């Protein structure tokens, strides 16, 4: 049985599917879910990032967390949200570190299912989480990406 489920979100359809799947899993297991969003940029000048980009990113991240909370509440699942900023590091590393520190029993996250050159160019945080996490990882694809 899972009692602590960590769900990193990024606003994608895959991420929304992961929150919904975690809510189902939590309902079965009487679990507690933490919904985590990370936003990073890095190509803007520091003053532009601090004065313009960061406030917008934080607002967008809070909206993502609110959407995740609403999904959990609709499923009658207890959940907390936590916003983590990630500047300069791999998102996957932050996810695994946070899940381990929090004592998560499972990480549920969306995956785009990229292959070939697209995967090489974009990387895969989901794959890195799955490979490096000492905690079980459930990867969820949205219906639009479920065909191979």
N, C-alpha and C positions, 0 to 999 in steps of 0.2 A: 504494500500500500504506500502511496505517496502522500506525504503531508505538506511538503514544501516544494512548490513548482515555480521555477523561474522562467519568465517569458520575455525575452528581449524583443522589442518592437522597433520598426523603422518606418511605419506608415504605408508599407506596400500591401497589396492584396494577400500575399503570402503571409505576412506578419499578422494580418487580421484573422486569417485562417488558423494560425498558430494559437492566437488568443482564444478563439472559439473552441479549438481542440483541447486546450488546457482547461477551459471551463468545463467541458464534458468530462475530462479525466478527473478534475477536482470534485465534480459532483458525485462521481462513482466512489472516490476515495476519501471524501470529506477533507479535502486538502485546502491549503492556504496558498494563494498565488501571488507572486510579486511580478509586476509588469515593469520592465526597465527599458528606457529609450536612451540611445546614445546618438549624438549628432556631432560631427566634426567636419571641418572644412580644411583650411590650411593654405589656400592659394591667394587669399586677400592680404592686403597690407594690414599690419596689426591694428592701426587706428581705425580703419574701415571695419575690420572684423569686430572690434570692441564696441564701436559706436552704432553700427548698423546691422551687421550680419548676426552677431550673437544674440541681441534682444529678439530678433525675428525667429531665430532658431530655437530659443528657449520657449517662446510662445507656441511655436509649432509643436515642440516636444510635449509641452503641457497639454495641448489639444490631443495629441496621440495617446497620452496617458489617460485623459478623460474618456476618450473613446474606448480604451481597453477596460477601464473601470465600469463603464456602462454595459459592456458585453458581459463582464463578470456578474454585475448586479442583476442583470436580466436572467442569468442562469442561477441566481441565488448562491453565489460562491463568494466567500470572504476573500478580499484581496487588498494588498497595499501597493502603492506605486512609488517608484523611486526614479528620479532623474539623475543620470550620471553623465557628466561631460567627459569627452575623450578627445584630448588634443595631442596628436603626435604618436599615439600608440595604436596597435591593432584592436579593433572592436572585439574580436574573438577573445583576445587575452583578457580584456576587461570583463567580459561575460563569464569566462571560466573562473577568474579570480573572485568575482562577486558571488557567483553561485557557490563556490567552495566556502568562502567566508560566512555566507548566510546560512549554510547548512542545507542547501537545496537537495532534494531527493532525485529530481529530474529537471532537465532543461528542455523546454518545448519551444522550438523556433521555426520560423518560416524559411524556406529555401526556394531560390529561383530555378534551381535545376539546370543551370547553365552548363554547356558542354563546349569542348573544342576551344577555338580562338577566343570566343566571348568569355569563357571561364578563365582562360589564361590572362586576358586583359583586365577583367574585373576582379579576379580573385574570388575566394569563397570563404566568407566568415563562418558560414554554417559548417562547411567541411572542416575548417580549422578547429572549431569548437568540438565537433564530433571526434576529431583525431586526438585532441589534447585534453579533453575533459576527463577527470576521474569519476565524474557523475554521469549516469545514463543520459543520452540525448535523443529526443524524439524530433525528427525533421518532418515538417509539414509543407506540402505544396498546395497552392490554390488549384481550384478546378481547371482554370485556364492553362495551367502549366502541368497538369497531371498526365497528359499524353506524351509518350516518348517518341 
